[in-house]
Amino acid sequence: MTIKVGDTLPAMKLMIASADGPKEISTEEIFKDKKVVMFAVPGAFTPTCSAKHLPGFIEHADKFFAKGVDRLVCMAVNDPFVMGAWAKDQAAGDRILMLADGSGAFTKALGLELDLVARGLGVRSQRFALVADNMKVTHLAVEEPGGFDVSRAEAILAVL
Protein backbone atom coordinates (compact mmCIF):
# COMPACT_ATOMS: atom_id res chain seq x y z
CA MET A 1 0.00 0.00 0.00
CA THR A 2 1.33 3.42 -0.96
CA ILE A 3 1.73 6.07 1.70
CA LYS A 4 -0.75 8.93 1.39
CA VAL A 5 -1.39 12.41 2.74
CA GLY A 6 -2.22 12.17 6.44
CA ASP A 7 -0.12 9.06 7.03
CA THR A 8 2.82 9.00 9.43
CA LEU A 9 6.20 8.10 8.00
CA PRO A 10 7.48 4.75 9.26
CA ALA A 11 10.12 4.60 11.98
CA MET A 12 13.18 3.11 10.29
CA LYS A 13 16.95 3.37 10.05
CA LEU A 14 18.72 4.61 6.93
CA MET A 15 22.27 5.67 6.11
CA ILE A 16 24.08 8.88 5.26
CA ALA A 17 27.67 9.55 4.28
CA SER A 18 29.72 11.36 6.91
CA ALA A 19 33.34 12.44 7.26
CA ASP A 20 33.84 9.30 9.38
CA GLY A 21 32.18 6.97 6.86
CA PRO A 22 28.61 5.67 6.64
CA LYS A 23 26.42 6.70 9.56
CA GLU A 24 23.04 5.34 10.58
CA ILE A 25 20.23 7.85 10.92
CA SER A 26 16.62 7.27 11.96
CA THR A 27 13.56 8.69 10.31
CA GLU A 28 12.77 10.29 13.68
CA GLU A 29 16.07 12.20 13.58
CA ILE A 30 15.22 13.41 10.09
CA PHE A 31 11.51 14.21 10.37
CA LYS A 32 10.42 14.54 14.02
CA ASP A 33 9.43 18.09 15.02
CA LYS A 34 10.52 19.38 11.60
CA LYS A 35 8.99 20.44 8.31
CA VAL A 36 10.83 18.38 5.71
CA VAL A 37 10.76 18.17 1.94
CA MET A 38 12.04 14.82 0.73
CA PHE A 39 12.43 13.97 -2.91
CA ALA A 40 13.42 10.57 -4.22
CA VAL A 41 15.13 9.62 -7.42
CA PRO A 42 15.54 6.28 -9.20
CA GLY A 43 19.31 6.54 -8.89
CA ALA A 44 22.26 8.80 -8.22
CA PHE A 45 24.19 9.87 -11.31
CA THR A 46 21.30 8.95 -13.63
CA PRO A 47 20.42 11.45 -16.39
CA THR A 48 17.28 13.26 -15.19
CA CYS A 49 18.29 12.94 -11.55
CA SER A 50 21.69 14.56 -12.12
CA ALA A 51 20.73 17.08 -14.79
CA LYS A 52 17.42 18.33 -13.36
CA HIS A 53 16.02 16.86 -10.15
CA LEU A 54 18.80 17.33 -7.59
CA PRO A 55 20.12 20.54 -9.22
CA GLY A 56 16.66 22.13 -8.96
CA PHE A 57 16.52 21.57 -5.22
CA ILE A 58 20.08 22.82 -4.79
CA GLU A 59 19.31 25.96 -6.81
CA HIS A 60 16.12 26.72 -4.88
CA ALA A 61 17.23 25.58 -1.39
CA ASP A 62 17.08 29.08 0.09
CA LYS A 63 13.50 29.52 -1.17
CA PHE A 64 12.48 26.32 0.64
CA PHE A 65 14.10 27.48 3.87
CA ALA A 66 12.45 30.90 3.51
CA LYS A 67 9.07 29.10 3.34
CA GLY A 68 9.69 27.40 6.69
CA VAL A 69 11.22 24.13 5.54
CA ASP A 70 13.70 22.89 8.13
CA ARG A 71 15.38 20.23 6.00
CA LEU A 72 15.70 19.14 2.39
CA VAL A 73 16.32 15.43 1.83
CA CYS A 74 17.30 13.59 -1.35
CA MET A 75 16.81 9.83 -1.20
CA ALA A 76 17.82 7.03 -3.55
CA VAL A 77 18.14 3.28 -3.38
CA ASN A 78 21.93 3.56 -3.43
CA ASP A 79 24.61 3.08 -0.80
CA PRO A 80 25.92 5.98 1.31
CA PHE A 81 29.24 6.04 -0.58
CA VAL A 82 27.44 6.66 -3.86
CA MET A 83 25.19 9.29 -2.28
CA GLY A 84 28.22 11.02 -0.77
CA ALA A 85 30.04 11.02 -4.11
CA TRP A 86 26.94 12.34 -5.88
CA ALA A 87 26.57 15.14 -3.31
CA LYS A 88 30.19 16.17 -3.99
CA ASP A 89 29.72 15.93 -7.76
CA GLN A 90 26.61 18.12 -7.58
CA ALA A 91 28.02 20.53 -4.96
CA ALA A 92 25.02 19.87 -2.70
CA GLY A 93 26.96 21.04 0.35
CA ASP A 94 25.10 20.83 3.63
CA ARG A 95 21.85 22.21 2.20
CA ILE A 96 20.58 18.77 1.21
CA LEU A 97 20.73 15.63 3.33
CA MET A 98 21.66 12.78 0.98
CA LEU A 99 19.82 9.74 2.29
CA ALA A 100 20.85 6.22 1.27
CA ASP A 101 18.14 3.56 1.26
CA GLY A 102 20.59 0.85 0.24
CA SER A 103 18.27 -2.14 0.44
CA GLY A 104 15.17 -0.19 -0.54
CA ALA A 105 13.44 -1.07 2.73
CA PHE A 106 12.20 2.47 3.40
CA THR A 107 11.10 2.88 -0.21
CA LYS A 108 9.15 -0.40 0.03
CA ALA A 109 7.62 0.67 3.37
CA LEU A 110 6.35 3.79 1.57
CA GLY A 111 4.97 1.61 -1.24
CA LEU A 112 6.93 3.62 -3.80
CA GLU A 113 9.35 1.04 -5.18
CA LEU A 114 10.03 0.75 -8.91
CA ASP A 115 10.96 -2.62 -10.37
CA LEU A 116 13.72 -2.09 -12.93
CA VAL A 117 15.09 -5.63 -12.69
CA ALA A 118 14.38 -6.32 -16.38
CA ARG A 119 16.58 -3.31 -17.24
CA GLY A 120 19.42 -4.52 -15.02
CA LEU A 121 18.89 -1.84 -12.37
CA GLY A 122 17.20 -3.83 -9.61
CA VAL A 123 14.41 -2.43 -7.48
CA ARG A 124 14.67 1.34 -7.14
CA SER A 125 12.50 4.21 -5.95
CA GLN A 126 9.87 5.87 -8.04
CA ARG A 127 10.55 9.54 -8.65
CA PHE A 128 8.52 11.44 -6.05
CA ALA A 129 8.54 14.29 -3.58
CA LEU A 130 6.75 14.65 -0.29
CA VAL A 131 6.30 17.27 2.37
CA ALA A 132 6.17 16.04 5.96
CA ASP A 133 5.38 18.01 9.08
CA ASN A 134 6.49 16.25 12.28
CA MET A 135 6.51 12.82 10.55
CA LYS A 136 3.05 13.32 8.92
CA VAL A 137 2.80 13.50 5.14
CA THR A 138 1.07 16.74 4.11
CA HIS A 139 1.79 16.53 0.37
CA LEU A 140 2.79 13.68 -1.93
CA ALA A 141 3.67 14.01 -5.61
CA VAL A 142 4.51 10.80 -7.48
CA GLU A 143 5.65 11.00 -11.08
CA GLU A 144 4.18 8.92 -13.86
CA PRO A 145 6.79 6.53 -15.32
CA GLY A 146 9.38 8.60 -17.17
CA GLY A 147 7.84 11.85 -15.93
CA PHE A 148 9.48 14.86 -14.35
CA ASP A 149 6.83 17.41 -13.47
CA VAL A 150 5.08 17.10 -10.10
CA SER A 151 8.19 16.29 -8.03
CA ARG A 152 10.50 19.00 -9.35
CA ALA A 153 11.62 21.74 -6.99
CA GLU A 154 9.43 24.45 -8.54
CA ALA A 155 6.30 22.30 -8.25
CA ILE A 156 6.96 21.57 -4.58
CA LEU A 157 7.71 25.24 -3.83
CA ALA A 158 4.32 26.08 -5.34
CA VAL A 159 2.47 23.90 -2.80
CA LEU A 160 4.25 25.26 0.28
Backbone bond lengths (Angstrom), bond angles and torsions (degrees), N, CA, C in turn:
res aa  C-N    CA-C-N  psi(-1)  N-CA   C-N-CA  omega(-1)  CA-C   N-CA-C  phi
1 M - - - 1.451 - - 1.535 109.14 -
2 T 1.305 115.71 134.17 1.461 121.28 -179.01 1.525 111.07 -80.65
3 I 1.306 115.40 138.32 1.464 120.28 176.13 1.526 108.80 -60.47
4 K 1.319 116.39 151.48 1.470 119.78 -179.10 1.530 109.57 -139.88
5 V 1.316 114.72 168.37 1.464 120.80 177.68 1.523 108.68 -55.64
6 G 1.321 116.18 133.62 1.462 122.46 -178.39 1.512 113.42 99.11
7 D 1.330 116.97 -20.03 1.463 120.80 178.67 1.529 110.76 -76.05
8 T 1.324 115.24 155.27 1.457 122.20 174.36 1.518 108.98 -94.18
9 L 1.318 115.79 136.25 1.464 119.74 177.75 1.525 109.92 -64.66
10 P 1.325 117.38 143.45 1.466 119.80 -178.42 1.524 112.03 -69.97
11 A 1.320 115.08 147.80 1.465 121.97 175.78 1.522 107.65 -81.13
12 M 1.336 115.36 113.55 1.462 120.81 -177.44 1.520 109.46 -148.53
13 K 1.322 115.14 169.76 1.458 122.49 175.24 1.525 108.48 -108.61
14 L 1.341 115.02 138.61 1.452 121.87 175.69 1.520 107.18 -132.34
15 M 1.322 117.02 -172.31 1.460 120.82 -177.28 1.520 110.81 -129.98
16 I 1.333 114.48 148.34 1.459 121.55 171.85 1.528 107.67 -131.22
17 A 1.307 116.03 158.36 1.461 120.47 172.95 1.526 107.56 -83.11
18 S 1.316 116.18 140.60 1.473 120.54 175.23 1.525 108.01 -136.03
19 A 1.305 116.69 170.88 1.467 121.33 178.41 1.523 111.33 -60.27
20 D 1.332 116.56 -24.96 1.460 121.83 -179.69 1.520 112.82 -97.31
21 G 1.330 117.48 10.10 1.462 121.35 -178.31 1.515 110.45 105.40
22 P 1.332 117.13 -171.39 1.465 120.86 -178.73 1.525 111.41 -59.39
23 K 1.321 115.24 139.21 1.467 121.32 -178.64 1.519 108.44 -132.43
24 E 1.320 115.29 134.56 1.462 121.08 177.01 1.523 109.38 -75.40
25 I 1.321 115.43 141.94 1.456 121.66 176.67 1.523 107.70 -141.53
26 S 1.316 116.94 141.49 1.465 120.59 -178.82 1.526 110.20 -95.30
27 T 1.304 115.26 157.11 1.456 118.79 176.28 1.520 110.34 -63.45
28 E 1.338 117.55 -29.52 1.463 119.95 176.37 1.522 110.98 -63.50
29 E 1.339 117.40 -42.54 1.462 120.58 178.25 1.533 111.21 -61.27
30 I 1.302 115.81 -34.50 1.466 120.80 -177.06 1.524 111.90 -78.91
31 F 1.337 116.78 -45.48 1.461 121.22 -166.50 1.530 116.08 -109.25
32 K 1.331 118.55 -24.34 1.468 119.76 -173.36 1.528 111.30 -65.40
33 D 1.335 115.30 131.93 1.468 123.66 178.73 1.535 112.89 59.10
34 K 1.333 116.28 28.18 1.462 121.17 179.68 1.530 110.09 -136.83
35 K 1.319 114.09 154.97 1.467 120.82 168.47 1.520 105.61 -98.72
36 V 1.331 116.26 118.83 1.453 121.97 -172.00 1.525 110.09 -126.67
37 V 1.322 115.38 137.31 1.458 121.51 168.18 1.517 106.21 -107.34
38 M 1.321 116.03 120.87 1.461 121.31 176.60 1.520 108.23 -118.22
39 F 1.318 115.70 130.10 1.457 119.44 173.10 1.519 107.60 -120.89
40 A 1.310 115.43 146.42 1.460 120.96 -177.86 1.516 109.28 -122.48
41 V 1.312 113.74 145.64 1.458 121.26 -178.44 1.522 109.13 -125.64
42 P 1.329 117.52 154.06 1.464 119.64 177.56 1.529 113.22 -62.92
43 G 1.330 117.63 -29.86 1.456 118.28 178.20 1.513 113.02 -175.26
44 A 1.321 115.24 142.82 1.458 121.05 174.34 1.523 108.92 -61.63
45 F 1.298 115.82 147.11 1.461 124.60 176.82 1.534 113.53 68.02
46 T 1.315 118.65 7.28 1.460 120.18 177.25 1.530 108.82 -83.55
47 P 1.331 118.16 158.86 1.473 120.91 -168.21 1.532 116.70 -53.91
48 T 1.314 118.97 -62.32 1.462 120.22 -177.25 1.519 111.24 -66.12
49 C 1.316 116.27 -36.83 1.463 120.88 -179.30 1.523 111.58 -62.56
50 S 1.325 116.86 -42.08 1.459 121.69 -177.29 1.522 113.69 -84.87
51 A 1.319 117.02 -30.00 1.465 120.13 -176.60 1.522 112.73 -88.43
52 K 1.359 117.19 -27.44 1.459 119.45 -172.48 1.527 114.90 -131.24
53 H 1.338 117.00 -50.83 1.464 119.32 -168.40 1.533 112.32 -65.85
54 L 1.331 117.06 -63.86 1.466 119.83 179.58 1.529 111.53 -61.83
55 P 1.335 119.89 -44.82 1.472 118.74 179.52 1.529 113.95 -58.22
56 G 1.317 118.02 -33.86 1.466 120.39 178.26 1.520 112.23 -63.39
57 F 1.314 116.35 -41.48 1.466 119.85 179.19 1.528 111.16 -71.58
58 I 1.324 117.02 -35.45 1.465 119.63 176.00 1.526 109.48 -63.79
59 E 1.327 116.26 -47.54 1.468 121.61 -177.84 1.528 112.39 -60.23
60 H 1.335 116.40 -38.46 1.460 121.07 -174.42 1.531 113.77 -102.26
61 A 1.325 118.05 11.90 1.475 121.28 -175.50 1.524 112.09 -52.16
62 D 1.316 117.59 -46.30 1.468 120.33 -177.86 1.525 111.95 -62.07
63 K 1.317 117.57 -33.48 1.473 121.14 178.05 1.529 110.34 -66.77
64 F 1.336 116.93 -37.92 1.471 120.05 176.83 1.530 110.07 -64.18
65 F 1.317 116.39 -46.61 1.460 120.13 -178.59 1.530 110.56 -64.68
66 A 1.316 117.34 -35.96 1.468 121.17 177.73 1.529 111.60 -66.03
67 K 1.342 117.28 -24.10 1.466 121.35 178.33 1.527 112.26 -91.85
68 G 1.334 116.84 12.42 1.462 120.13 175.03 1.507 115.70 93.20
69 V 1.314 118.28 7.29 1.462 120.67 176.30 1.526 108.10 -75.61
70 D 1.325 115.82 130.16 1.460 121.50 179.98 1.518 112.77 -85.62
71 R 1.342 115.80 -30.20 1.466 119.30 -174.43 1.521 110.20 -151.72
72 L 1.327 115.15 139.87 1.457 122.91 170.71 1.521 107.95 -108.29
73 V 1.331 116.42 132.73 1.457 121.45 -176.75 1.529 109.34 -128.64
74 C 1.316 115.86 131.39 1.463 122.22 172.49 1.518 107.30 -111.29
75 M 1.332 116.29 126.30 1.461 120.41 -177.88 1.519 110.54 -122.64
76 A 1.329 115.00 142.61 1.463 121.31 173.21 1.522 108.78 -147.42
77 V 1.319 115.01 155.48 1.456 120.38 173.42 1.532 106.33 -82.21
78 N 1.307 113.94 77.00 1.465 124.65 177.69 1.523 106.49 -142.54
79 D 1.327 116.37 168.74 1.461 118.87 177.81 1.530 110.02 -85.48
80 P 1.337 117.24 164.43 1.471 119.73 -176.62 1.527 113.76 -64.59
81 F 1.333 118.28 -25.86 1.462 120.23 177.08 1.524 110.57 -66.53
82 V 1.313 116.12 -43.53 1.463 121.29 178.15 1.522 110.01 -64.98
83 M 1.326 117.16 -44.56 1.464 119.78 -179.72 1.530 110.95 -64.29
84 G 1.328 117.44 -37.43 1.454 120.77 176.84 1.528 111.73 -65.65
85 A 1.325 116.49 -42.44 1.463 120.55 178.66 1.524 110.81 -65.84
86 W 1.325 116.58 -38.59 1.469 120.64 179.33 1.528 110.29 -66.87
87 A 1.322 117.17 -40.12 1.467 120.97 177.63 1.530 110.28 -60.12
88 K 1.336 116.60 -42.67 1.473 120.13 177.65 1.526 110.54 -64.68
89 D 1.317 116.56 -46.40 1.464 121.88 -178.73 1.526 111.42 -58.87
90 Q 1.328 116.67 -37.03 1.458 122.36 -176.53 1.531 112.86 -94.47
91 A 1.332 117.13 -0.30 1.470 122.12 -178.54 1.530 111.22 54.99
92 A 1.332 115.33 46.22 1.468 120.79 -179.29 1.527 111.66 -71.39
93 G 1.310 117.08 -23.83 1.461 120.36 -179.77 1.513 111.34 58.55
94 D 1.323 116.08 -147.22 1.466 119.85 -179.91 1.523 111.43 -99.34
95 R 1.322 117.64 10.33 1.466 120.67 179.90 1.527 112.81 -76.28
96 I 1.330 115.89 -25.03 1.463 120.35 -177.08 1.523 108.86 -126.70
97 L 1.320 116.47 126.26 1.456 121.59 174.70 1.526 107.52 -81.42
98 M 1.322 116.20 119.64 1.463 121.61 -178.41 1.524 108.44 -93.24
99 L 1.306 115.78 107.52 1.459 123.25 -171.14 1.528 110.97 -101.60
100 A 1.325 115.59 124.61 1.461 121.79 -179.18 1.527 110.08 -99.86
101 D 1.317 115.42 118.90 1.465 122.61 174.68 1.525 106.89 -107.87
102 G 1.334 115.11 66.62 1.461 122.37 -169.35 1.515 116.10 -50.53
103 S 1.301 118.29 -42.57 1.468 120.93 -178.95 1.525 112.15 -94.68
104 G 1.324 116.16 -5.62 1.463 119.91 -178.98 1.518 113.57 78.13
105 A 1.317 117.96 12.08 1.468 120.84 -176.74 1.530 112.28 -63.72
106 F 1.326 117.47 -42.73 1.465 120.63 179.40 1.529 110.01 -67.53
107 T 1.314 115.85 -43.32 1.469 120.83 177.96 1.528 110.33 -58.44
108 K 1.320 116.79 -44.23 1.478 120.63 178.22 1.520 111.06 -65.64
109 A 1.348 117.51 -38.90 1.464 120.68 178.46 1.532 110.83 -62.85
110 L 1.334 116.54 -30.51 1.468 120.76 176.47 1.528 111.74 -80.02
111 G 1.330 117.01 -13.39 1.463 121.23 -177.61 1.517 112.22 74.41
112 L 1.330 116.74 26.83 1.466 120.82 -174.51 1.528 112.68 -120.09
113 E 1.339 115.94 28.44 1.455 118.76 178.41 1.533 110.92 -75.95
114 L 1.323 114.77 158.29 1.460 123.23 -178.80 1.516 107.61 -132.45
115 D 1.318 116.90 116.40 1.459 121.69 -177.08 1.527 110.01 -83.56
116 L 1.324 115.02 105.99 1.468 121.25 176.96 1.527 111.07 -114.11
117 V 1.319 116.39 25.36 1.456 122.06 -178.69 1.529 110.65 -58.04
118 A 1.316 117.58 -43.78 1.473 121.18 -178.45 1.530 111.62 -62.11
119 R 1.322 117.34 -22.21 1.472 121.26 179.31 1.530 111.95 -98.68
120 G 1.349 115.60 8.32 1.458 120.47 176.82 1.516 114.60 79.08
121 L 1.342 117.20 15.16 1.464 120.52 -176.23 1.524 113.66 -110.14
122 G 1.317 117.92 0.57 1.460 120.61 179.65 1.519 112.24 73.65
123 V 1.316 114.89 -160.11 1.466 120.87 177.63 1.525 106.96 -96.53
124 R 1.309 116.10 124.52 1.456 123.50 -176.45 1.523 109.26 -120.58
125 S 1.321 115.74 -169.61 1.457 122.04 174.91 1.517 109.11 -98.18
126 Q 1.323 115.77 145.06 1.447 119.29 167.22 1.525 107.35 -65.85
127 R 1.319 116.49 159.17 1.460 120.33 174.19 1.536 106.71 -80.27
128 F 1.329 116.00 121.67 1.464 120.19 179.96 1.511 110.13 -155.34
129 A 1.315 115.09 168.49 1.459 122.08 171.08 1.515 107.56 -140.41
130 L 1.321 115.35 146.25 1.458 119.53 175.37 1.511 109.70 -139.24
131 V 1.315 113.88 155.49 1.460 121.58 172.27 1.518 105.62 -114.15
132 A 1.324 115.99 131.40 1.463 121.01 178.51 1.519 108.77 -127.81
133 D 1.324 114.82 137.62 1.455 121.37 176.37 1.523 106.73 -119.55
134 N 1.348 116.14 112.37 1.460 122.01 -178.40 1.536 111.39 51.40
135 M 1.330 115.84 51.01 1.470 124.54 175.55 1.536 113.90 80.19
136 K 1.336 118.98 -10.37 1.474 121.25 -179.26 1.517 110.13 -96.39
137 V 1.328 115.65 132.58 1.459 121.63 178.90 1.530 108.64 -74.33
138 T 1.330 115.75 123.10 1.468 120.83 178.60 1.526 111.86 -108.72
139 H 1.329 116.77 -16.23 1.466 121.82 176.80 1.521 108.22 -154.07
140 L 1.322 116.58 138.42 1.462 121.63 177.07 1.513 108.58 -138.47
141 A 1.325 116.13 127.52 1.460 122.48 -179.81 1.523 108.28 -129.24
142 V 1.334 116.18 108.67 1.461 122.14 -178.67 1.525 108.26 -108.70
143 E 1.312 115.84 128.66 1.458 121.12 -179.30 1.529 111.74 -74.94
144 E 1.305 115.15 147.60 1.458 120.86 167.83 1.529 106.73 -67.64
145 P 1.344 118.77 155.54 1.469 119.42 179.09 1.532 111.51 -52.49
146 G 1.316 115.32 128.64 1.459 121.25 179.86 1.519 114.44 80.57
147 G 1.335 117.67 -3.67 1.454 121.31 -176.09 1.517 113.64 -85.08
148 F 1.328 114.21 157.93 1.456 121.36 173.46 1.522 107.23 -151.02
149 D 1.321 115.16 80.78 1.461 120.50 -177.52 1.521 111.38 -139.41
150 V 1.324 117.32 -62.23 1.468 121.63 -171.40 1.524 114.23 -77.11
151 S 1.335 117.78 -17.20 1.468 120.05 -178.06 1.527 112.84 -104.76
152 R 1.311 117.47 1.96 1.473 119.26 -179.49 1.530 109.57 -72.36
153 A 1.305 116.23 159.32 1.458 122.19 -174.78 1.527 112.04 -54.53
154 E 1.322 117.20 -45.95 1.472 120.38 -177.09 1.521 112.08 -63.03
155 A 1.329 117.12 -36.82 1.464 120.68 178.94 1.525 110.97 -67.81
156 I 1.317 117.39 -38.24 1.463 120.86 -179.73 1.533 109.79 -72.99
157 L 1.314 117.84 -39.30 1.473 120.28 175.42 1.527 110.51 -57.13
158 A 1.314 116.50 -37.78 1.470 121.39 -177.00 1.528 112.79 -66.22
159 V 1.328 118.17 -23.73 1.470 120.35 -178.87 1.529 112.61 -95.10
160 L 1.311 116.98 -6.47 1.475 119.54 -179.28 1.516 111.67 -80.91
